[in-house]
Each structure stands twice: as C-alpha cells, then as structure tokens.
Amino acid sequence: MYTPHTARDIEEMLRVVGVDSLDDLVRVPEAVAIKALPDTVGPLAESEIAARFAQFAERTAAGNYLSFLGAGAYRHYVPPVIGALAMRGEFLTSYTPYQAEVSQGYLQAIYEWQTYVALLTGMDVANASVYDGATALAEGAIMAINATGRRAVLVSAAVHPNYRAVLRTYAAGLEIDVDELPYALAGTTDFTTLEKLLAGRRYAAVVVQSPNFFGAIDPLPAAAREMLTASGTLAIGVTAEALALAVLATPRSWGADIAVGEAQSFGNAVAYGGPHVGFIATTNEQLRRIPGRLAGRTVDKDGRTAYVLTLQAREQHIRREKATSNICTNQAHCALIATIYLAALGKTGLRDVAAHNLVQLAALRDALSALDGYAPRFTAPAFNEFVLRVPGRAAATLAALERRGIIGGLDLGRFYPELADCILMAATELTTGAEIERLAAALAEAGADAVARA
Amino acid sequence: MPSPALETPLIFDGGQDGRANRYVPPAPPVAELLPAALLRDDLPLPDNTELDVVRHFTRLSQKTFGIDTGFYPLGSCTMKYNPRINDALANLPALRDLHPFVPDALAQGALAIMWELERSLASLFGMAAFSLQPAAGAHGELTALLIAKAYYKKKNDTRRTTVIVPDTAHGTNPASAAMVGYRVVSLKSDARGRVSVDAIRAAAGPDTAVCMMTNPNTLGLFEDHIHEIAAAVHAAGGLMYYDGANANALMGNSRPGDMGFDLMHLNLHKTFSIPHGGGGAGAGPIGAAPHLVPFLPVPVVRAAGRDETSGRWPSDALTFALEFDRPDAVGTMRSFWSNFAHMVRALAYCYANGAAGLARVSQLAVLNANYIRASIRDAIDIPYDEINRHEFVASAQSIKRESGVRALDIGKALLDRGYHAPTVYFPLLVPECMMIEPTETESKETLDGFIAALREILTTARTNPQSILDAPVTTPVSRVDETRAARHPDLRWLPS
C-alpha cells in the first residue's frame, strides 16, 4: 500500500538494476530467510480501517464518563487554530532540521519554544524538548551528576510517582543512588532532615515539584536553598502541570538550577499517555550540559538572520559515547503545538486559563468538603488538584462513582499505601459548576452506600 | 505573498496589550486567588490576534521542507509518505481524550489497539514480545541495555561490562551504552563493509554484555554472516541487539529473531509511516526473545479470555489489563504507557498493508534504492557497488579532488533543485559520504527527476564548481554561519 509502482515500472527498474525479480533483490542466506508470512491483519481498504477503529473507539468507554483525573495529564481547552496550523504538512512531515536552509520555519519555531520555556520558568536557556516530564527529570538529574561529580540525588516523595520511578530506572543503569525526602502534614515536602542529609555532600541535587503530585504549591524554601548552596548541591524544580507556570513564582525565583517538566497542557491531548512533551531549562552556567537539540539564531552568508541547530558537540551523532545524552528524536511536533498554543493564548489568555483552574479547584474543594465524611487531606494552597479523604477505602468510593458514570480521580493508595483513603482530583477551566454538583451528589450517595454497607 | 527570502519577525517582536483572543471567559485576577508570595511578578508573553498567529506560523511552515513538499531521500531516516487516515484515527475523541489513569475496563478499545500492534510486531520481527513504551529509537536502545544489565545481574554475572558496536553504527548506540555504564568496543568493518565473523570472534569474550548491530547496516548492506556473528556472541555469553532503524529493508523477508537477535527496537516513525513532525515525537518499541521477556518495562498489556486468533478480529474476544506487578521488570521508562497516538497510526498502517503488503513495501524500498544506485554509478563513486538494500552510500571524494565540490555542497545544490539533501558525512568510514534512501512510496518519475538533477549537479561541479559552492540560492536563507552560532550562542529572545 501507498506504493506507486506499476508492473511496467518494476520491470524497467529491475532491468536497470540488472536483476530478474524483486525476490533476487532481497535474497538472504537460507539460515535467516523467513519461513512463513507473519500473522497480521490486512490488507484492508481505508474505509475498512476507519470502521475498525470506530469499533475500538466504541469499546473505549471512558469518553462517556465525567472525569476528574489529572495526576500529570490534564484536559484543557484547545482552540481549533492550534491543530489547523500544527497539522500543516510542511511541519508534520519534516525531519529534524539538519538542512537549515530549507528548515528555517521549524528552526525559528523551536527557537520560539525555547524562549517560551525560558520565560515561563525564569531560566536562561531551554532545549528543543525531551520525551516527557519523567524523562526530563531523569535527564536533569544526569546533568546534576555530571556537574557535581556526585553519585546520588535526593527527591521529594511529593514528586510524581511515575517520575520518581523513571528516575530510579535510569539511576539503576548509571549506578547512582536515589533517596527520598518525606512529605509533611500540609502536603508539601518535609525539609526538616535536609541539613543533616546534605552534611555528607553526597547529593548532586535535591528535586522538588511544584505544584507537587498532591496539587500543593511546593517551592524550595529560602532556608533550604541556602543549605543547598552551602553544600554545593544543585536544585531541580519539576513542573508536571506547565500551566501553573503562568501564575506561580518561577522555579528560578526560588532557586532552581535546572527546571524540568511536562508541557502537555499547552495544546497537546492526553492521548492515553502520549506523545506529551518534556522540557529542560537551566542557567547559562549549565548550558553545555543540557541534553538534546538546541536551535540558535545566527546569520547566513549574506548577513540575513538565520536559525540553525547548534552546540551539536554535546550530541550523540558527534560525540557518540561521550555525549551528554543518547537522545536523538525528541518531541518536536508536540513542542510546536505548545508554541502555537502559547502564541494564541498570550499572557492574557494563559493567565485567564490558569485563574479558571484556581477558581474551579476552589469550587470543587469547597463543594466536596461540605459533604459529611469528606475532607481535604492536606492544607497547603493548591493550583488545580487536591487530595480528598473519603470514608473508607478510596477504591470503594471510586467504584461507587464509576457506577454513577463518574471517574472521580486517582486512588492514591496505588502509590502511597498510607493514603489508601484518599483520591487525587483535578479541576480545570473545562470543569463546570454543574459537573461539580453532580460529583458532590454522587459522593453523598456513595458515602451513604458505604455507611449502609458497614 | 511575501517573498520566501523575507525575514519573519519573532512572535515576541509583535503583539500588543489589548489584543488577546477570548478562548475562555474573563477570569478574576490571580492576586485574589493565591497569596502574593506564591505568585510570579510578571508574564512577559505577547498577546496576539489569532490572525497574527495564523500568518506567523503559516509563514514558518512555508519555510519548512517536508515529505509533503518534495522528495526526501535522507538516508537512515525512512522519509516515506505519511497517510492522513492515520492522523484522523489518532484524533478520534475517544482515543485522543483518553486519560492514562482511567480504569482498564473503560479503556478496552485502546488496550486492544496496543495488544494487536504488539502481537503484530512480535510476529513480523520474530520476537516473543514487544514493549510499546520507548518514546524513540534511542529510548528503546536504552531500555534494552537496561534489560541486558538486569538480566546479567539476575544471573550474578558481574563481568559483563562492554558493548560491541560496529564503526557503521548510529551514534545513539554508543551513547546509549554509556548511559548504562557500559564501555564501548568499536568494531572495524571489513573490506566488504560488513562485520566479519573473525572480528566478532576476536572481540566477543567474557566481558561482552551486548553486541549492537543494524541489519542491513548503515551502508545499506545486508550482514550476510549474521547467523555466525550471533552464534559467536552467544558462545561468548553475550546478547545480540538489533537496531531497527533500517527495518524498512526486510519486513516479511527476514526477521531479527531468526537472525539470532535477543533484543531489538523499531523506529515506528520510520518504518510504520508515522510523521516525523520535525524530529519527533517518535516511537521506539522494543522486542525481546523469550528469556528476556520478564525484564520488559512495566506496564505491559495482558490479555485474558478466549483466544480466537483465527477470527478476523483476534482482539474482540479478549479483555485487557495493564500489568504492573512484574518482579523482574527493569522498571518504567516514561511518564505514561506509550506514545499511544503513534500506536494508533502504526496499527492502521499494519492493517492497510497486511504481512504480504509489508513484504512488498520492503521489496519496493530496495528496488527504489538500487534503481538510483544503478542510474548514477557512472557519475559518482559507489564504494560498495553491489545489490544494496533500502539505502546505499555514494562518495564525493573524487569529485572533491577534481573540483573542490564536497558532499555537503552537492546536498545544498539539491535543495535548489527542489529536493531534500541526502544524509551526508555518515557513516563515518566513507569519506565525503552521501547516504541515499528513497523509500517505497516514491514513483519512478520522481526518482528519474532526482537522478537527472543529481547527474546535472555532478556535471556542473566539474564545469562550474563555483555555482555549486554558492548553493543554495533559491532557499529562504543562504548557507548559515554555524561557527558563529556555536561561538556566540543565541538560544532565545530576550526582552529589551
């Protein structure tokens, strides 16, 4: 399929090549020749493919449910103009812009993306993107390891559990240690043991996330930042919901040396987990340790402004095993979508969206806290997520909500056994008052069910 | 329409306060919603009208070359046509808006897509199972090397510290090895441009963890001793890793599993027609032989129920779950389960072709590459002038000697003639290398046009080399000052 060759084309081309048949072109030694055709569905016509995927969509029931899931993937309003521009074939079907002269448009868009990330995080420079928030954290940790020569990192337990899991996977390869700081009663990181932990000068970096996995705004306190400086430890600030950067104090302002995170919220679909788009930003001091591609502005031979991939001596295709990372393909198109989203929303639109997230979260939290038996688990100010404590097990409450057509959020017992009576819930600008009322009514019923069963 | 040579101002150079688009209703000031100490001072982003944004990015797109605009013979990158139906399917609301944390029961269709694709890939490439998790080829390499490391650890084999990588390998191979703490042993290709059995026997030993190979290799040559090579590595106790960047050459014809590979990755964004999108997102699923399946990253899609694989839709009788509890798994490699939208595209592409169609795809990709090679061999050096696979390399060494025109210059001259340049200066062992991969979706007419353009450039290089050295002249900018870009890094706009 999708091949244009007529029988006559093939015949003529084989003659030019000097072989008799297509089979002669692909002949391999008998020992490694395929024995039978693989077992796959097809060929199908496009109309049949479309019908088959309509069945898959039909079999994916979640779309019929009201959902309060967040936890690192967020449903936001996406203006149609984003898709109309990003899906232009020139962008969609181009490769990495190695040939600068015919890639000026994409290179400029990457430069604009790098600028947006730098402006949002307050950092000096940002790269062209990495796979997602979790791998951004792992790559950021490697930067800190290389910068300090130390072999361990200290991570807040309030950092996204999947991000921590990925960090541990990468750490196993590099044989570095990952230790954790606990979270405190307010739902923010507990820094009381920090000074003692840093005394050994073992850690390359301390990692905090704000808003953290519980939704709590959790920047590095000034006193902690001073301890890091005194012990030569770097700070990595994580953001799993980049929209928060529109209103919250920047990672740079509270002392991050490396800011990493996930920008799916900027125009990209949740898409069952990907593709999303990770970012890494840092200070000029750490610029040459940053992984992946960088677009730079320069001039052409005639003195005109021009863009080009630059500082490639850090990268795998030049440095091979001495590269700062093995990354090659990144998430360029997702970053392009995010760039167009940020351009279209602008500071006014972005602030409005962020403010609606704050307003809707407050409405959600207030409505559910008013219910008998339900209460917020943590007290720290939050952005668009919070943790609800429920009577009994969260799993039972979520099952009761599911019977009422609602996906209530994430059972925190999945990651934190001590929080098995807690649900992580998100509200965005798309959450309506009516939806919150419906959830509150369902929770009241579910609570009554639980009491009746008990 | 503005001339393509006209500079496009940065999005940050335009915009005015008061020009915001009304995508969401007005909201209260954030200062009323959070304590001031938690808030940022300012947000220095421009407000633009939607029309400004549309013109800006439309202009940028017009200054970008894609498969949709022209022939893209970029070696090792498999720039084939990207069918639009695949994008439409990925955009179905039920799939596009599916949250990764929904209960499995509400995601059965999506899980069925992942399961069907996984089963199809396993069958197509001769592996026991695939993990769809890795986000790109290099990410797949890293995952597989972590699996190797975990495998040896489980066997208490602590001596395995090196990875054998031929000198034709992609740069990601050694870079990935370094990320798991393995030392790289580089293997010199023989006079035939292949790995010799003697060389591998000499290199493989008790310290060998993995031998990473691409087949066909980056010269476009099939490693015809792959069976003996794999046997030698296995005899030394090592594992064989298949870099799937060149898988477009062998579908339905030969399988890495049958060649003796234990682990492999695919670049679905190459072989399975997913748009590259300017360098990503990609997708780099990894396959594993039976003894390595327990080490695949979590989650994996587990199927339960009646196995009716003989039916037309094998997944319909099954129910699916994401399985996380696998004690030997290397861990998890990314925030969520896969680049799922790309799994949709890849399965749609599988459906469109079927196994027989994919075999045909590979045959025609090989035909196209050999047709170009045979049509230019009298005009440029072909260092390995034999039946190649889906790509081949030419060398501009003698042209450079005669005229000063280098591979890079020929690439730039092609830009002026409406073609993308081939991959140049890779693989490293061929001087003035040009690596040409046409893919199967290009017609004979397109190839003939390219051949004529290339031949004309090679003639002009000898008669009027300066015109080639000056190229490109029709593009939005002329040759870019890369030295200045690297010496004075300007990586972002700064507010004035």
Contacts between the chains, C-beta under 8 A, distances in Angstrom:
chain1	res1	chain2	res2	distance
A	1	B	352	4.5
A	1	B	353	4.9
A	1	B	357	5.3
A	1	B	361	7.6
A	2	B	80	7.3
A	2	B	81	5.3
A	2	B	83	6.1
A	2	B	273	7.2
A	2	B	352	7.2
A	2	B	361	7.9
A	2	B	440	7.7
A	2	B	441	5.2
A	3	B	360	6.8
A	3	B	361	6.6
A	3	B	364	5.0
A	3	B	440	5.0
A	3	B	441	6.2
A	4	B	441	7.1
A	4	B	442	7.3
A	4	B	443	3.9
A	4	B	444	7.7
A	5	B	364	5.6
A	5	B	367	7.5
A	5	B	440	7.9
A	5	B	443	7.5
A	5	B	444	7.2
A	9	B	443	7.4
A	9	B	444	4.5
A	10	B	364	7.9
A	10	B	367	6.8
A	12	B	444	7.2
A	13	B	367	5.6
A	13	B	368	7.8
A	13	B	370	8.0
A	13	B	371	4.5
A	13	B	444	6.3
A	14	B	367	7.1
A	16	B	371	5.8
A	16	B	374	5.0
A	16	B	375	6.2
A	17	B	367	7.2
A	17	B	370	4.5
A	17	B	371	5.9
A	17	B	373	7.9
A	17	B	374	4.8
A	17	B	387	7.5
A	18	B	374	6.7
A	19	B	370	7.9
A	19	B	387	6.9
A	22	B	363	4.3
A	22	B	364	7.6
A	22	B	366	7.8
A	22	B	367	6.3
A	23	B	363	7.8
A	24	B	387	7.7
A	25	B	363	6.5
A	25	B	366	4.8
A	25	B	367	6.0
A	25	B	370	6.3
A	25	B	387	6.1
A	26	B	249	7.7
A	26	B	250	7.3
A	26	B	253	4.8
A	26	B	254	7.9
A	26	B	362	6.6
A	26	B	363	5.6
A	26	B	366	5.5
A	26	B	389	7.5
A	28	B	222	6.2
A	28	B	224	7.2
A	28	B	250	7.8
A	28	B	253	6.9
A	28	B	254	4.6
A	29	B	224	5.7
A	29	B	226	8.0
A	29	B	227	6.6
A	31	B	227	4.5
A	32	B	226	6.1
A	32	B	227	5.6
A	32	B	254	5.3
A	32	B	258	5.4
A	32	B	259	4.7
A	33	B	253	7.7
A	33	B	254	6.1
A	33	B	258	7.8
A	34	B	252	6.7
A	34	B	253	5.9
A	34	B	254	5.7
A	34	B	255	5.8
A	34	B	258	6.8
A	35	B	258	7.7
A	37	B	252	6.2
A	37	B	355	4.6
A	37	B	356	6.1
A	37	B	359	7.0
A	38	B	120	7.5
A	38	B	123	4.1
A	38	B	124	4.5
A	38	B	252	6.5
A	38	B	255	7.7
A	38	B	355	4.4
A	38	B	358	7.9
A	39	B	119	7.9
A	39	B	120	7.9
A	39	B	123	4.6
A	39	B	309	7.6
A	39	B	355	7.0
A	40	B	120	4.3
A	40	B	123	6.1
A	40	B	124	6.4
A	40	B	350	5.5
A	40	B	354	6.1
A	40	B	355	4.7
A	40	B	358	7.6
A	41	B	116	7.2
A	41	B	120	7.3
A	41	B	312	7.5
A	41	B	313	7.5
A	41	B	314	7.7
A	41	B	350	7.0
A	41	B	351	5.6
A	41	B	354	6.9
A	42	B	350	6.2
A	42	B	351	4.5
A	42	B	352	6.3
A	42	B	353	5.7
A	42	B	354	3.1
A	42	B	355	7.5
A	42	B	357	6.5
A	43	B	351	7.5
A	43	B	352	6.3
A	43	B	353	5.6
A	43	B	354	3.9
A	43	B	356	7.2
A	43	B	357	4.7
A	44	B	351	4.6
A	44	B	352	6.3
A	44	B	354	7.5
A	46	B	85	5.2
A	46	B	352	7.1
A	48	B	351	7.7
A	49	B	85	6.3
A	49	B	89	7.4
A	49	B	348	5.4
A	49	B	351	4.9
A	49	B	352	6.2
A	50	B	85	6.7
A	50	B	88	7.7
A	50	B	89	7.2
A	52	B	313	7.4
A	52	B	351	6.7
A	53	B	89	4.6
A	53	B	92	6.4
A	53	B	95	7.9
A	53	B	344	7.2
A	53	B	348	6.8
A	54	B	92	7.6
A	55	B	109	7.3
A	55	B	313	7.9
A	56	B	94	8.0
A	56	B	95	7.2
A	56	B	109	3.8
A	56	B	110	7.1
A	56	B	112	6.0
A	56	B	113	5.5
A	57	B	92	4.7
A	57	B	93	7.7
A	57	B	94	3.8
A	57	B	95	6.0
A	57	B	109	5.9
A	58	B	94	7.4
A	58	B	109	6.7
A	59	B	108	4.9
A	59	B	109	3.4
A	59	B	112	6.5
A	60	B	94	4.5
A	60	B	95	6.4
A	60	B	98	6.0
A	60	B	106	7.2
A	60	B	107	5.8
A	60	B	108	6.5
A	60	B	109	3.5
A	60	B	110	5.2
A	61	B	105	7.4
A	61	B	106	4.6
A	61	B	107	8.0
A	61	B	108	7.3
A	62	B	94	7.5
A	62	B	98	5.6
A	62	B	99	6.8
A	62	B	102	4.3
A	62	B	106	3.9
A	62	B	107	6.0
A	63	B	93	6.2
A	63	B	94	4.4
A	63	B	97	6.3
A	63	B	98	7.2
A	65	B	102	7.8
A	65	B	106	6.5
A	67	B	99	6.1
A	67	B	102	7.3
A	69	B	99	4.5
A	69	B	101	5.1
A	69	B	102	6.8
A	71	B	101	5.7
A	72	B	335	5.9
A	72	B	336	7.6
A	73	B	99	5.9
A	73	B	100	5.6
A	73	B	101	7.4
A	73	B	335	7.9
A	73	B	336	6.7
A	75	B	97	6.6
A	75	B	99	7.3
A	77	B	23	6.2
A	77	B	24	6.2
A	79	B	21	7.4
A	79	B	23	5.2
A	79	B	50	7.7
A	81	B	50	5.6
A	81	B	53	6.7
A	81	B	54	6.4
A	83	B	91	8.0
A	84	B	54	7.8
A	85	B	53	7.5
A	85	B	54	6.5
A	85	B	57	4.3
A	85	B	58	6.9
A	85	B	61	7.4
A	86	B	57	7.9
A	87	B	87	6.9
A	88	B	57	7.8
A	88	B	58	7.3
A	88	B	61	4.4
A	89	B	66	5.6
A	89	B	67	7.7
A	89	B	68	3.1
A	89	B	69	7.3
A	90	B	61	4.2
A	90	B	62	6.8
A	90	B	64	4.3
A	90	B	65	7.1
A	90	B	66	4.6
A	90	B	68	6.3
A	90	B	69	5.8
A	91	B	60	8.0
A	91	B	61	5.3
A	91	B	64	6.1
A	91	B	66	7.0
A	91	B	277	7.0
A	91	B	278	6.0
A	92	B	66	6.7
A	92	B	68	7.3
A	92	B	82	6.9
A	92	B	87	7.7
A	92	B	275	4.6
A	92	B	277	5.8
A	93	B	66	3.6
A	93	B	67	3.8
A	93	B	68	4.7
A	93	B	69	7.9
A	93	B	79	7.8
A	93	B	82	5.4
A	93	B	275	5.3
A	93	B	276	7.0
A	93	B	277	8.0
A	94	B	64	5.3
A	94	B	65	6.1
A	94	B	66	4.0
A	94	B	67	7.6
A	94	B	276	6.6
A	94	B	277	7.5
A	94	B	278	4.9
A	95	B	72	7.0
A	95	B	74	5.8
A	95	B	77	5.5
A	95	B	79	6.1
A	95	B	276	4.9
A	95	B	278	7.3
A	95	B	279	6.6
A	95	B	420	8.0
A	96	B	276	7.4
A	96	B	278	6.9
A	96	B	279	3.5
A	97	B	64	7.7
A	97	B	278	6.5
A	97	B	279	7.0
A	99	B	65	7.2
A	99	B	411	7.0
A	99	B	415	6.5
A	99	B	420	6.5
A	99	B	421	5.2
A	100	B	477	7.4
A	100	B	480	4.5
A	100	B	482	7.9
A	101	B	412	6.9
A	101	B	415	5.7
A	101	B	472	5.1
A	101	B	475	4.0
A	101	B	476	7.1
A	101	B	477	5.7
A	101	B	478	7.0
A	101	B	479	6.9
A	101	B	480	6.8
A	102	B	63	7.9
A	102	B	64	7.3
A	102	B	65	3.8
A	102	B	415	5.3
A	102	B	420	6.8
A	102	B	472	7.7
A	102	B	475	5.6
A	102	B	476	7.9
A	103	B	63	7.8
A	103	B	64	5.8
A	103	B	65	6.5
A	103	B	278	7.9
A	104	B	60	7.8
A	104	B	63	4.3
A	104	B	64	7.4
A	104	B	475	7.9
A	104	B	476	4.7
A	104	B	477	5.8
A	105	B	8	7.6
A	105	B	59	7.1
A	105	B	60	3.4
A	105	B	61	5.7
A	105	B	62	6.6
A	105	B	63	3.6
A	105	B	64	3.9
A	105	B	476	7.9
A	106	B	60	7.1
A	106	B	64	4.7
A	106	B	278	4.6
A	108	B	8	6.4
A	108	B	10	7.3
A	108	B	60	5.7
A	108	B	63	7.7
A	109	B	57	7.3
A	109	B	60	5.4
A	109	B	278	7.9
A	110	B	278	7.8
A	111	B	10	7.6
A	111	B	491	7.3
A	111	B	492	7.1
A	111	B	493	7.6
A	112	B	10	6.3
A	112	B	11	5.3
A	112	B	12	7.3
A	112	B	493	7.5
A	114	B	491	5.7
A	114	B	492	5.2
A	115	B	10	7.7
A	115	B	12	6.4
A	115	B	492	4.2
A	115	B	493	4.5
A	116	B	45	7.2
A	118	B	492	4.8
A	119	B	43	7.7
A	119	B	44	5.7
A	119	B	45	6.3
A	122	B	40	7.7
A	124	B	492	7.8
A	125	B	489	7.9
A	125	B	491	4.9
A	125	B	492	6.2
A	126	B	491	7.8
A	126	B	492	7.2
A	128	B	279	7.5
A	129	B	280	7.1
A	131	B	135	3.9
A	131	B	136	6.8
A	131	B	139	6.3
A	131	B	281	7.7
A	131	B	334	6.0
A	132	B	135	7.0
A	132	B	334	5.5
A	132	B	335	4.3
A	132	B	336	7.4
A	133	B	335	5.3
A	134	B	332	8.0
A	134	B	334	5.6
A	134	B	335	4.1
A	135	B	135	7.2
A	135	B	139	7.5
A	135	B	333	7.6
A	135	B	334	5.9
A	135	B	335	7.6
A	142	B	179	7.9
A	160	B	335	7.4
A	162	B	332	6.5
A	162	B	334	8.0
A	162	B	335	5.3
A	162	B	336	7.1
A	163	B	335	6.8
A	165	B	331	6.0
A	165	B	332	4.7
A	166	B	331	7.4
A	166	B	332	5.8
A	166	B	333	6.3
A	166	B	334	6.3
A	166	B	335	7.2
A	168	B	331	6.0
A	169	B	146	6.6
A	169	B	297	7.3
A	169	B	330	6.0
A	169	B	331	3.3
A	169	B	332	6.1
A	169	B	333	6.1
A	170	B	179	7.5
A	172	B	146	6.7
A	172	B	149	7.4
A	172	B	150	7.6
A	172	B	330	7.3
A	172	B	331	6.8
A	173	B	142	7.2
A	173	B	145	7.2
A	173	B	146	5.1
A	173	B	149	6.4
A	173	B	179	5.8
A	173	B	180	3.8
A	173	B	181	6.4
A	174	B	179	6.7
A	174	B	180	7.2
A	174	B	181	6.0
A	175	B	181	5.7
A	217	B	34	7.6
A	217	B	38	5.4
A	219	B	38	7.6
A	245	B	40	7.9
A	246	B	43	6.1
A	247	B	30	4.7
A	247	B	34	7.2
A	247	B	39	6.0
A	247	B	40	6.5
A	247	B	43	7.9
A	248	B	34	7.9
A	248	B	38	6.1
A	248	B	39	6.6
A	248	B	40	6.1
A	249	B	37	7.6
A	249	B	38	6.0
A	249	B	39	6.2
A	249	B	40	5.1
A	250	B	40	5.5
A	253	B	40	7.0
A	262	B	335	6.6
A	269	B	96	4.5
A	269	B	97	6.4
A	269	B	341	7.2
A	270	B	96	7.9
A	270	B	97	6.3
A	270	B	98	6.7
A	270	B	99	5.2
A	270	B	100	6.8
A	271	B	90	7.5
A	271	B	95	7.2
A	271	B	96	5.7
A	271	B	97	7.9
A	271	B	98	7.0
A	271	B	340	5.3
A	271	B	341	4.6
A	272	B	95	6.8
A	272	B	98	4.3
A	272	B	99	7.5
A	272	B	100	5.5
A	272	B	107	6.9
A	272	B	110	5.1
A	272	B	336	7.3
A	272	B	337	6.9
A	272	B	338	7.8
A	272	B	340	3.9
A	272	B	341	8.0
A	273	B	100	3.7
A	273	B	335	7.0
A	273	B	336	2.6
A	273	B	337	4.7
A	273	B	338	6.4
A	273	B	339	7.9
A	273	B	340	5.5
A	274	B	135	7.0
A	274	B	281	7.1
A	274	B	334	7.2
A	274	B	335	7.7
A	274	B	336	5.8
A	274	B	337	7.6
A	274	B	338	6.0
A	274	B	339	4.0
A	274	B	340	5.6
A	274	B	341	7.0
A	274	B	342	7.7
A	275	B	135	7.1
A	275	B	280	7.5
A	275	B	281	3.4
A	275	B	339	4.3
A	275	B	341	6.2
A	275	B	342	6.7
A	276	B	335	6.6
A	276	B	336	7.4
A	277	B	281	7.8
A	287	B	489	7.0
A	287	B	491	7.8
A	293	B	279	6.9
A	294	B	489	7.7
A	294	B	491	5.7
A	295	B	491	7.2
A	296	B	485	4.2
A	296	B	486	7.6
A	296	B	489	5.7
A	296	B	490	5.6
A	296	B	491	5.4
A	297	B	485	7.4
A	297	B	490	4.3
A	297	B	491	7.7
A	298	B	480	6.1
A	298	B	481	4.9
A	298	B	482	7.1
A	298	B	484	4.8
A	298	B	485	3.8
A	298	B	488	7.9
A	298	B	490	7.0
A	299	B	480	7.7
A	299	B	481	5.3
A	299	B	484	6.7
A	300	B	477	4.0
A	300	B	478	4.5
A	300	B	479	6.3
A	300	B	480	5.3
A	300	B	481	6.8
A	301	B	478	4.5
A	301	B	479	4.8
A	301	B	480	7.8
A	301	B	481	7.0
A	302	B	477	7.8
A	302	B	478	5.3
A	304	B	5	7.5
A	304	B	7	6.4
A	304	B	477	5.6
A	304	B	478	7.7
A	305	B	7	5.4
A	306	B	477	4.3
A	306	B	480	4.5
A	306	B	481	7.4
A	307	B	480	7.7
A	308	B	480	4.6
A	308	B	482	5.6
A	308	B	485	5.1
A	310	B	482	6.9
A	310	B	485	4.1
A	310	B	486	5.3
A	310	B	489	6.4
A	310	B	491	7.6
A	311	B	486	5.8
A	311	B	489	6.2
A	312	B	486	7.9
A	313	B	486	7.6
A	315	B	171	7.7
A	316	B	138	7.1
A	316	B	171	4.1
A	316	B	172	5.2
A	316	B	174	7.7
A	316	B	175	3.7
A	317	B	170	7.7
A	317	B	171	4.1
A	317	B	172	7.9
A	317	B	426	7.4
A	318	B	171	7.2
A	319	B	171	7.6
A	319	B	175	7.5
A	320	B	171	5.0
A	320	B	174	4.2
A	320	B	175	6.0
A	320	B	184	7.5
A	321	B	174	3.8
A	321	B	175	6.0
A	321	B	177	6.2
A	321	B	178	4.2
A	321	B	184	4.7
A	322	B	178	7.3
A	323	B	171	7.3
A	323	B	175	4.5
A	323	B	178	7.4
A	325	B	175	7.0
A	325	B	179	7.3
A	326	B	138	4.5
A	326	B	141	6.7
A	326	B	142	6.0
A	326	B	172	5.2
A	326	B	175	3.7
A	326	B	176	4.3
A	326	B	178	7.5
A	326	B	179	5.5
A	327	B	136	7.5
A	327	B	138	5.8
A	327	B	139	7.8
A	328	B	136	6.6
A	328	B	137	6.7
A	328	B	138	4.8
A	328	B	170	7.9
A	328	B	171	7.6
A	328	B	172	5.2
A	329	B	135	7.8
A	329	B	136	3.8
A	329	B	137	6.4
A	329	B	138	6.9
A	329	B	267	7.7
A	329	B	269	6.9
A	329	B	276	7.8
A	329	B	279	6.1
A	329	B	280	4.5
A	329	B	281	7.5
A	329	B	282	3.9
A	329	B	284	7.8
A	330	B	136	7.5
A	330	B	279	5.8
A	330	B	280	4.4
A	330	B	281	7.8
A	331	B	135	7.6
A	331	B	280	4.6
A	331	B	281	4.6
A	332	B	277	5.5
A	332	B	278	4.0
A	332	B	279	3.9
A	332	B	280	4.6
A	332	B	281	7.6
A	333	B	275	7.4
A	333	B	277	2.8
A	333	B	278	5.8
A	333	B	280	6.4
A	333	B	281	6.2
A	334	B	277	7.8
A	334	B	280	7.4
A	334	B	281	5.7
A	336	B	277	7.3
A	336	B	278	6.5
A	339	B	11	8.0
A	340	B	53	6.8
A	340	B	57	5.7
A	342	B	45	6.6
A	343	B	11	5.0
A	343	B	46	7.7
A	343	B	48	5.9
A	343	B	53	4.9
A	343	B	56	6.9
A	343	B	57	7.4
A	344	B	21	6.1
A	344	B	23	7.4
A	344	B	48	7.2
A	344	B	50	6.2
A	344	B	53	4.9
A	345	B	21	7.3
A	345	B	23	6.4
A	346	B	15	6.7
A	346	B	19	7.6
A	346	B	20	5.4
A	346	B	21	7.2
A	346	B	45	5.9
A	346	B	46	6.0
A	346	B	47	3.6
A	346	B	48	5.8
A	347	B	20	8.0
A	347	B	43	4.4
A	347	B	44	7.3
A	347	B	45	4.2
A	347	B	46	7.3
A	347	B	47	6.0
A	348	B	17	8.0
A	348	B	20	3.5
A	348	B	47	5.2
A	349	B	20	5.5
A	349	B	21	6.0
A	349	B	23	5.4
A	349	B	24	7.1
A	349	B	47	7.5
A	350	B	43	6.9
A	350	B	45	6.7
A	351	B	27	7.4
A	351	B	30	6.6
A	351	B	43	6.3
A	352	B	23	7.9
A	352	B	24	5.3
A	352	B	25	7.6
A	352	B	26	6.4
A	352	B	27	4.3
A	353	B	23	7.5
A	353	B	24	5.5
A	353	B	27	7.8
A	354	B	30	6.8
A	355	B	27	3.5
A	355	B	28	6.0
A	355	B	29	7.3
A	355	B	30	5.2
A	355	B	33	6.3
A	356	B	24	5.8
A	356	B	25	7.6
A	356	B	27	5.1
A	358	B	30	6.7
A	358	B	33	4.4
A	358	B	34	6.6
A	359	B	27	6.6
A	359	B	28	6.8
A	359	B	33	6.7
A	362	B	33	7.3
A	381	B	34	5.9
A	381	B	35	6.7
A	381	B	38	6.3
A	398	B	103	8.0
A	402	B	103	6.7
A	402	B	106	7.9
A	407	B	99	7.5
A	407	B	102	5.9
A	407	B	103	7.3
A	407	B	106	7.2
A	410	B	101	5.3
A	429	B	24	5.3
